[in-house]
Amino acid sequence: MTPDLTALADEHLAAAHAAPHGRSARLVMHDGVLRQTVIALTAGTSLDEHNAPPAASLQVLRGRVNLTAADRAEELRAGTLRMIPKERHGLTALEDAVVLLTAVND
């Protein structure tokens, strides 16, 4: 079954609003080392700094986020596709946002 990203964005943004921590996520594709996850964050919610997988990208499906790494931040808007830095990084929703994280793990 092919996932409907628009429907998943709606579903998980609603779930994020209902969750006390302001986020919701679901693994939508998994094939060997490839994983794709939809992540919804309410405005002001963050994913704390964490290690980067060997290769990853972030596509903003809805809203705006700040991708942070070291001492810098980059604002990403809906429609943006960005490689994730190969260093510790974090993500903060500047407004309600949904992203598609694509990661390749060894």
N, CA and C atoms as a LAMMPS dump frame, in Angstrom:
ITEM: TIMESTEP
0
ITEM: NUMBER OF ATOMS
318
ITEM: BOX BOUNDS ff ff ff
-5.0000000000000000e+02 5.0000000000000000e+02
-5.0000000000000000e+02 5.0000000000000000e+02
-5.0000000000000000e+02 5.0000000000000000e+02
ITEM: ATOMS id mol type element x y z
1 1 1 N 0.833 -1.188 0
2 1 2 C 0 0 0
3 1 3 C 0.877 1.25 0
4 2 1 N 0.556 2.187 -0.867
5 2 2 C 1.295 3.438 -0.963
6 2 3 C 0.748 4.429 0.058
7 3 1 N 1.618 4.978 0.903
8 3 2 C 1.116 5.915 1.915
9 3 3 C 0.67 7.237 1.289
10 4 1 N -0.392 7.805 1.805
11 4 2 C -0.891 9.117 1.406
12 4 3 C -0.299 10.121 2.402
13 5 1 N 0.714 10.863 1.968
14 5 2 C 1.419 11.761 2.89
15 5 3 C 0.526 12.892 3.399
16 6 1 N -0.407 13.339 2.579
17 6 2 C -1.323 14.389 3.033
18 6 3 C -2.206 13.875 4.166
19 7 1 N -2.753 12.674 3.988
20 7 2 C -3.598 12.084 5.028
21 7 3 C -2.779 11.799 6.289
22 8 1 N -1.552 11.297 6.121
23 8 2 C -0.698 11.032 7.283
24 8 3 C -0.346 12.326 8.016
25 9 1 N -0.104 13.396 7.268
26 9 2 C 0.198 14.689 7.891
27 9 3 C -0.987 15.16 8.72
28 10 1 N -2.191 15.063 8.148
29 10 2 C -3.4 15.457 8.896
30 10 3 C -3.547 14.626 10.168
31 11 1 N -3.423 13.304 10.016
32 11 2 C -3.598 12.373 11.137
33 11 3 C -2.602 12.645 12.255
34 12 1 N -1.346 12.819 11.898
35 12 2 C -0.318 12.963 12.937
36 12 3 C -0.268 14.364 13.531
37 13 1 N -0.677 15.365 12.778
38 13 2 C -0.761 16.692 13.378
39 13 3 C -1.888 16.725 14.407
40 14 1 N -3.001 16.077 14.103
41 14 2 C -4.097 15.973 15.081
42 14 3 C -3.631 15.196 16.314
43 15 1 N -2.896 14.108 16.103
44 15 2 C -2.377 13.307 17.22
45 15 3 C -1.375 14.113 18.044
46 16 1 N -0.547 14.933 17.385
47 16 2 C 0.425 15.761 18.108
48 16 3 C -0.296 16.768 18.996
49 17 1 N -1.395 17.331 18.495
50 17 2 C -2.167 18.284 19.318
51 17 3 C -2.796 17.599 20.518
52 18 1 N -3.129 16.336 20.386
53 18 2 C -3.74 15.599 21.494
54 18 3 C -2.707 15.047 22.478
55 19 1 N -1.45 14.963 22.053
56 19 2 C -0.392 14.377 22.886
57 19 3 C 0.177 15.414 23.846
58 20 1 N 0.478 15.021 25.08
59 20 2 C 1.022 15.979 26.048
60 20 3 C 2.397 16.517 25.658
61 21 1 N 3.158 15.775 24.877
62 21 2 C 4.5 16.205 24.472
63 21 3 C 4.497 16.947 23.14
64 22 1 N 3.328 17.062 22.465
65 22 2 C 3.203 17.868 21.26
66 22 3 C 3.796 17.279 20.004
67 23 1 N 3.932 15.952 19.949
68 23 2 C 4.477 15.342 18.729
69 23 3 C 3.863 13.968 18.487
70 24 1 N 3.96 13.553 17.242
71 24 2 C 3.484 12.242 16.836
72 24 3 C 4.327 11.792 15.654
73 25 1 N 4.625 10.5 15.582
74 25 2 C 5.462 9.995 14.492
75 25 3 C 5.026 8.588 14.109
76 26 1 N 5.312 8.246 12.854
77 26 2 C 5.01 6.897 12.375
78 26 3 C 5.993 6.511 11.285
79 27 1 N 6.559 5.333 11.415
80 27 2 C 7.405 4.768 10.369
81 27 3 C 6.489 4.376 9.224
82 28 1 N 6.702 4.946 8.039
83 28 2 C 5.804 4.671 6.911
84 28 3 C 6.421 3.745 5.876
85 29 1 N 7.749 3.7 5.8
86 29 2 C 8.421 2.77 4.893
87 29 3 C 9.686 2.257 5.553
88 30 1 N 9.924 0.972 5.376
89 30 2 C 11.121 0.345 5.916
90 30 3 C 11.552 -0.726 4.927
91 31 1 N 12.741 -0.57 4.394
92 31 2 C 13.271 -1.541 3.44
93 31 3 C 14.763 -1.683 3.714
94 32 1 N 15.137 -2.744 4.396
95 32 2 C 16.55 -2.929 4.741
96 32 3 C 17.038 -1.79 5.602
97 33 1 N 18.024 -1.05 5.078
98 33 2 C 18.615 0.05 5.844
99 33 3 C 17.854 1.371 5.676
100 34 1 N 16.885 1.402 4.761
101 34 2 C 16.117 2.613 4.498
102 34 3 C 14.894 2.695 5.398
103 35 1 N 14.708 3.866 6.016
104 35 2 C 13.529 4.122 6.853
105 35 3 C 12.997 5.504 6.527
106 36 1 N 11.668 5.595 6.393
107 36 2 C 11.027 6.894 6.199
108 36 3 C 9.959 7.052 7.274
109 37 1 N 10.013 8.191 7.958
110 37 2 C 9.143 8.446 9.095
111 37 3 C 8.477 9.802 8.948
112 38 1 N 7.16 9.834 9.146
113 38 2 C 6.43 11.095 9.222
114 38 3 C 6.459 11.537 10.678
115 39 1 N 6.841 12.792 10.907
116 39 2 C 6.917 13.358 12.252
117 39 3 C 6.124 14.658 12.265
118 40 1 N 5.172 14.76 13.179
119 40 2 C 4.386 15.984 13.351
120 40 3 C 4.762 16.62 14.679
121 41 1 N 4.92 17.944 14.653
122 41 2 C 5.283 18.713 15.846
123 41 3 C 4.372 19.929 15.945
124 42 1 N 3.848 20.191 17.127
125 42 2 C 3.086 21.422 17.324
126 42 3 C 4.06 22.587 17.481
127 43 1 N 3.576 23.783 17.232
128 43 2 C 4.407 24.987 17.324
129 43 3 C 5.16 25.031 18.652
130 44 1 N 6.466 25.268 18.586
131 44 2 C 7.296 25.366 19.782
132 44 3 C 7.85 24.047 20.283
133 45 1 N 7.39 22.935 19.735
134 45 2 C 7.868 21.62 20.164
135 45 3 C 9.208 21.313 19.494
136 46 1 N 10.092 20.645 20.24
137 46 2 C 11.421 20.324 19.712
138 46 3 C 11.72 18.84 19.807
139 47 1 N 12.576 18.409 18.924
140 47 2 C 13.254 17.122 19.056
141 47 3 C 14.655 17.493 19.52
142 48 1 N 14.997 17.111 20.729
143 48 2 C 16.287 17.488 21.288
144 48 3 C 17.429 16.996 20.411
145 49 1 N 18.569 17.617 20.613
146 49 2 C 19.768 17.267 19.859
147 49 3 C 20.037 15.768 19.948
148 50 1 N 20.366 15.168 18.806
149 50 2 C 20.631 13.726 18.741
150 50 3 C 21.636 13.462 17.626
151 51 1 N 22.215 12.262 17.617
152 51 2 C 23.199 11.9 16.609
153 51 3 C 22.552 11.684 15.258
154 52 1 N 23.295 11.938 14.217
155 52 2 C 22.808 11.764 12.852
156 52 3 C 23.082 10.345 12.371
157 53 1 N 22.162 9.797 11.575
158 53 2 C 22.434 8.506 10.932
159 53 3 C 23.485 8.717 9.838
160 54 1 N 24.001 7.644 9.245
161 54 2 C 25.019 7.79 8.194
162 54 3 C 24.563 8.665 7.02
163 55 1 N 23.287 8.6 6.659
164 55 2 C 22.75 9.45 5.596
165 55 3 C 21.283 9.707 5.902
166 56 1 N 20.855 10.973 5.733
167 56 2 C 19.461 11.305 6.024
168 56 3 C 19.076 12.609 5.337
169 57 1 N 17.777 12.728 5.072
170 57 2 C 17.23 13.974 4.548
171 57 3 C 15.931 14.286 5.286
172 58 1 N 15.553 15.548 5.212
173 58 2 C 14.338 16.014 5.854
174 58 3 C 13.548 16.801 4.816
175 59 1 N 12.302 16.4 4.601
176 59 2 C 11.409 17.122 3.702
177 59 3 C 10.291 17.706 4.54
178 60 1 N 10.11 19.01 4.453
179 60 2 C 9.05 19.665 5.213
180 60 3 C 7.765 19.579 4.388
181 61 1 N 6.795 18.868 4.926
182 61 2 C 5.507 18.691 4.256
183 61 3 C 4.543 19.827 4.577
184 62 1 N 4.662 20.37 5.797
185 62 2 C 3.748 21.397 6.271
186 62 3 C 4.453 22.266 7.299
187 63 1 N 4.189 23.552 7.291
188 63 2 C 4.695 24.436 8.335
189 63 3 C 6.131 24.882 8.136
190 64 1 N 6.753 25.29 9.248
191 64 2 C 8.146 25.761 9.266
192 64 3 C 8.857 25.159 10.461
193 65 1 N 10.125 24.793 10.27
194 65 2 C 10.948 24.236 11.343
195 65 3 C 12.329 24.886 11.319
196 66 1 N 13.019 24.812 12.445
197 66 2 C 14.431 25.165 12.525
198 66 3 C 15.211 23.875 12.681
199 67 1 N 16.144 23.63 11.769
200 67 2 C 17.077 22.519 11.882
201 67 3 C 18.338 23.104 12.495
202 68 1 N 18.715 22.613 13.672
203 68 2 C 19.873 23.158 14.379
204 68 3 C 21.009 22.142 14.402
205 69 1 N 22.22 22.655 14.298
206 69 2 C 23.424 21.825 14.397
207 69 3 C 24.55 22.732 14.89
208 70 1 N 25.347 22.22 15.814
209 70 2 C 26.421 23.014 16.425
210 70 3 C 25.826 24.334 16.911
211 71 1 N 26.319 25.47 16.407
212 71 2 C 25.824 26.764 16.888
213 71 3 C 25.057 27.507 15.802
214 72 1 N 24.432 26.752 14.887
215 72 2 C 23.697 27.403 13.812
216 72 3 C 22.298 26.8 13.682
217 73 1 N 21.403 27.583 13.087
218 73 2 C 20.04 27.126 12.835
219 73 3 C 19.664 27.521 11.415
220 74 1 N 18.914 26.648 10.756
221 74 2 C 18.442 26.93 9.405
222 74 3 C 16.932 26.74 9.376
223 75 1 N 16.221 27.783 8.961
224 75 2 C 14.773 27.692 8.849
225 75 3 C 14.409 26.973 7.552
226 76 1 N 13.541 25.984 7.674
227 76 2 C 13.061 25.233 6.51
228 76 3 C 11.552 25.377 6.444
229 77 1 N 11.031 25.623 5.252
230 77 2 C 9.598 25.832 5.039
231 77 3 C 9.003 24.671 4.257
232 78 1 N 7.679 24.587 4.267
233 78 2 C 6.98 23.548 3.515
234 78 3 C 7.491 23.528 2.076
235 79 1 N 7.761 22.333 1.591
236 79 2 C 8.276 22.154 0.242
237 79 3 C 9.784 22.021 0.178
238 80 1 N 10.473 22.298 1.279
239 80 2 C 11.927 22.228 1.318
240 80 3 C 12.394 20.799 1.564
241 81 1 N 13.437 20.41 0.851
242 81 2 C 14.109 19.126 1.063
243 81 3 C 15.554 19.444 1.389
244 82 1 N 16.046 18.915 2.509
245 82 2 C 17.395 19.266 2.997
246 82 3 C 18.105 18.024 3.508
247 83 1 N 19.371 17.869 3.147
248 83 2 C 20.196 16.819 3.749
249 83 3 C 20.398 17.182 5.221
250 84 1 N 20.41 16.186 6.07
251 84 2 C 20.644 16.414 7.496
252 84 3 C 22.15 16.391 7.74
253 85 1 N 22.663 17.361 8.49
254 85 2 C 24.105 17.396 8.763
255 85 3 C 24.57 16.106 9.445
256 86 1 N 25.765 15.694 9.12
257 86 2 C 26.336 14.473 9.7
258 86 3 C 26.989 14.799 11.048
259 87 1 N 26.215 15.436 11.911
260 87 2 C 26.656 15.811 13.253
261 87 3 C 25.415 15.876 14.132
262 88 1 N 25.625 16.041 15.421
263 88 2 C 24.471 16.148 16.322
264 88 3 C 23.605 17.318 15.861
265 89 1 N 22.294 17.113 15.917
266 89 2 C 21.368 18.131 15.426
267 89 3 C 20.042 18.017 16.166
268 90 1 N 19.229 19.036 16.023
269 90 2 C 17.902 19.045 16.627
270 90 3 C 16.916 19.689 15.667
271 91 1 N 15.65 19.663 16.042
272 91 2 C 14.601 20.206 15.196
273 91 3 C 13.561 20.875 16.085
274 92 1 N 13.156 22.09 15.732
275 92 2 C 12.13 22.822 16.475
276 92 3 C 11.076 23.318 15.5
277 93 1 N 9.818 23.095 15.829
278 93 2 C 8.716 23.593 15.002
279 93 3 C 8.479 25.066 15.31
280 94 1 N 8.585 25.907 14.305
281 94 2 C 8.316 27.336 14.462
282 94 3 C 6.813 27.603 14.408
283 95 1 N 6.104 26.698 13.772
284 95 2 C 4.642 26.659 13.732
285 95 3 C 4.282 25.189 13.587
286 96 1 N 3.024 24.851 13.695
287 96 2 C 2.662 23.445 13.514
288 96 3 C 3.32 22.937 12.233
289 97 1 N 3.976 21.777 12.323
290 97 2 C 4.755 21.294 11.186
291 97 3 C 4.704 19.78 11.088
292 98 1 N 4.868 19.301 9.858
293 98 2 C 4.986 17.871 9.587
294 98 3 C 6.157 17.7 8.634
295 99 1 N 7.038 16.751 8.967
296 99 2 C 8.211 16.489 8.132
297 99 3 C 8.271 15.004 7.781
298 100 1 N 8.964 14.723 6.697
299 100 2 C 9.258 13.346 6.314
300 100 3 C 10.755 13.157 6.467
301 101 1 N 11.135 12.314 7.405
302 101 2 C 12.534 11.995 7.649
303 101 3 C 12.868 10.714 6.885
304 102 1 N 13.872 10.799 6.025
305 102 2 C 14.381 9.637 5.304
306 102 3 C 15.776 9.362 5.841
307 103 1 N 15.998 8.149 6.34
308 103 2 C 17.295 7.825 6.94
309 103 3 C 17.782 6.47 6.435
310 104 1 N 19.088 6.398 6.265
311 104 2 C 19.753 5.14 5.921
312 104 3 C 20.66 4.82 7.084
313 105 1 N 20.419 3.677 7.714
314 105 2 C 21.223 3.248 8.858
315 105 3 C 22.034 2.016 8.473
316 106 1 N 23.251 1.973 8.973
317 106 2 C 24.11 0.802 8.715
318 106 3 C 23.549 -0.438 9.351
